[in-house]
Amino acid sequence: MKFILRILLLTLVSGNIYAQDLDSLAFTKAKWNKNSIAKKTKVYTYQFSDSSLFNANQYISFVEIKNHKKAPGFFIGYDKKDLITTSAFAKKHHAFAAINGTFFDIKNGGSVDFIKVNDTIINQNRQEKNNKRALHHKAAVVINNYQLAIKKWDGTDQWENNLSDKNMMLSGPLLMLNNEKEVLDSVPFNKLRHPRTAVGVKPNGNVLLLTVDGRQGNSAGMSLFELAKIMQWLGCSSAINLDGGGSTTLWAKDYGDNGVVNHPSDNKKWDHEGERKVANVIFIKGKP
């Protein structure tokens, strides 16, 4: 009996490793469509069809901004009350590209996560009913001198208020930091597949603004465990999850008919028209 159990265990483990190898191989072989949208900045898109990635169809799009003095700078766009589409935020700020930001109050507007812009606090965290810190309050995108980085909660109550960064957007969960994978809880939000939005930073300082479409036959969406894998396969050493679902939107100037690169799911159609209005974004534009 023990021998049979060992064989079954080895079969399960080897099968799981084999599946991971197939996924990473499919990802490595992808021939991404590339479009330059600004200096040192490109849009990448790829449709994984025939259930070739994580046993599902997937559509992934991202903007990569090189760590270069001629590249655009990073900014946070927000509105305290009104909800606005990512594309409208981008056009308002004359951006080259933008993605939806962190979580927000869909009924009343405004971020439910801490946001600071130009050293001014715009929103504080809205506490959970159990007074525990939410998963999306345990990490942050920070921007200083138009450069973006990712930070992790240090365990203190006033962490975000004590940081000296000029611009900050809390979100999460954190996927990895400095080449160390984060341990993700097995809660439904992490395990189930949804459209996803993420920010990643490579060891050389290049930044990725990424979306994964979901809730469609052409793209199933990803769990956070799967999202962490693709961020790693893209070469990121740090990565953070932002608000996803119907909010997931990537916009790039002069891209396609309306600039929307991915297929937002709010209209339940496989097109570029289904944007959800959001409270905040991360965008890039020329440095002043």
N, C-alpha and C positions, 0 to 999 in steps of 0.2 A: 504493500500500500504506500509506504514512504517513497519507494522508487517511482511509482506512478505519479505521485504528487510532485516529485522533483521534475519529472519529465514535463508535466503540465505547466509547472512554473517556468521552466526554461523555454517552453514553446510560447507562452504568453509574453515573456520578456523579449525573446528574439523577434517575435512578430511585431511588437511595439517598436523596437529599434529599426526593423526593416521598413515599417510605415513611415517613421521619421526620416529615414534615408531617402525614401521615395519623395516625400514632401520637399526636403531640402534640395534634392536633385531637380525636381520640377521648378523650384524657385530659382535655382542657379541657372537653369537653361532658358529662363524667360528672356525674350528679346524686347526690351522695353521701348515703347514709343517715346521719343524725346522732342521737346520743343523749348527753345530758349525764349524767356520772357523778359529778361533784364540781364545786366552784366553779372556774370558769375552765378546765374540763376536759371535752372531748367525745371520743366514739368515732365514727370515720368508717369506713364500709364501702362497697364497691362491687364488683359482679360485672361484669367485662367479658366479654360473651358474643359469640358469632358470630365468634370469632377476631379481635376488633376491636383488640387491643393487641399489638403485636409479632407479628402473625399467629397469635395464640393466645388461648385463653380465659385470663383472669387474675382472681383474687380478692385484693383488697388491703384491708387493715384497718389502722387506726392510731389511736392516742390523741394528741390535741394538747393540751399543757398550756401555757397562756398565761404569759408572763413578768409575773406580777402577785403582789403581796404576799399576796393571798387564795388564790392557787393552791396545790395540794399541793407538798410538797418531794420531792426525789429521794434515793433510798437504794440501797445494794447489799445484797442478801441472798445468803447462801452457806452451804454446809456443807463442812467439810474432807474428809469421808469419804463420807457417805451421799448418794445421789442422790434427789432429790425433785421432784415435778412442779411446774411454774410456778404452777399454781393453789394447790397446797399451801403453797408458799413465800409466796404472796400472802396467804392466809388466816392463816398463822402470824404475819405481820407486820401484820395488819389494814390491808392496802393497799387503795387505790382501784383501782389497775391495776398490771399487771406484765407484763414480757416476759422470755423466756429470755435468759440472758447470754452469756458467752463460752465458749470451747472447753474440754472437760474429758475426763478419763480415763473412758471408758464402762465399763471393766472394774473399775477400782479406786476410782473416785470422785475428787473433787478437781479443781480447775482446773489446766489445763496452761499457763495464762497468769497473769501477775502480777496479784494482787488485794491491795488495801489498804483496810481499813475502819476508820474512826475512828482514823486515824494508826497502825494496827497492820498489819504485813504478814502476810497470810494465806497467800499462795502466791507463789513465785517462778516465773519462766518455766522451762519444761522445754525444754532445748536440742534442736535438731534433730540428727540423726546426723552431719551435715556441719559442725556447730557454727556454721552460719549462722543469723542471726536470722530466725525464721519470719515469713510475711506477716502473721500475726495478733499479732505482737509489735511492730509498727511504728506503732501508734497507740493512743490510750486515750480512754475516757470518764472524765472527772474530775468529782467533786462536792465543792463547798465551800459551806458555809452553805446547804445544801439546793438549790443551783443547779447545773445540769449544763452542761458544756462538753466540747469535743473537742480533743485535742492530738495532735501528730505527733512521732514519733521524731526526735531531733536527730542521730542517727548515732553516738552514743557508747555504749560497752558498758553503762554503769551508769545510763542515762537514767532509767528508771522509779524506781530507788532514790534518785536525787538530786532528784527532784521533790518539792516541799513540799506538794502537794495532799493533803488529809486522806483522801479516798476516791478510789480509782482502779481501773479495770478495763481491762487491755490487751485489744485485739481487732483485727480488721481483715479484709481490707484497708481502708484509708482510701479513701473515694470522692471527697470534695472537702473543701477547707478554705479558709475565707474567700473563697468564690466562685471558687476555682481548682480545676479538676478534676485529680485525680490520674491519673497514667499507670498503667494496670493491665497487669500481665503477661498474656500470652496462654497461661496455664496452664489445664488443664482445669477446675480449681476455679472460675476466673473466667469461663470461656467457656460452660460447660454450665449448663443450667437446673436449678435446685433451689428448694425452699422457702427463703425468705430472711427474715432478721430484721435490722433496721437502726435506728439512732438518727440523727435529723437535728436541726439547730439552724437556725432562721431568723434573719435579720439583726436582728429585733426581740427576739430572745431566746426566742421560743416554741420548745418542744421537741416533736418527733414520735417516738413509739415505734411502729415499723411492722413489719408482717409481710406477706409475699406467700406465698400457698399454692402448692403444687406437687405433682408426681407424681400428678396427678389429671386426668381429662378436663375437669373444670370449671375447673381452674387448672393451667397448665403449669409454673409457676415461672419464675424469671428468671436470666439471666446477671448478673454484677456490672456489666457495661456497661449493661444495661437497667435494673438497679436504680438506678444512678447517675443515669440520665435521669429516672426518676420522682421521685427525691428532689429533683432540680433543678426539675422541673415543679411540685412541691408547695411550692416557694419556699425550700428549704433553701440556706443558704450553706456549711454544713459537714455532712458525713454520714459515718458509719462502719458497716461491715458487722459484724454479730455472728455467733455460731454459728447455722447454719441447718439445712436438711435436716429430719430427724425431730424435732429439738429446737424448731423454730419454733412458738412459742405466744404469743398475746396474750390476757391475761385481764383482765376488768373486773368490778368489784363489781356484783352484781345484774343482770348482763347475760345474757339468755337463760336456759336451764335450768341451766347449771353455771358460767356466767361466762366460758367460753372463747369468744372472739370469732371466731377463725379456724377452720380445719379442719386440725388437726395430722395428719400423714400416717403416723404409726407403725402405725396399725391398718389402713391401706390402704382406709379408708372415707371417704366424703364426709359426715362428721359432726363433732361437737365432742368426741369421746371419745378420740381417738388421741394423747394427750399422751405424750411421752417424759420420763422422769425426768432432771433436769439437776443440775448442781453449784452454779449461781448464777443470779441474776436481777437485773434493775433494776426497782425498784418505786417507786410514789408513794403518799404518805399525807399526812395533815395534819401541818403543822410543829409541833414541840413548843412 
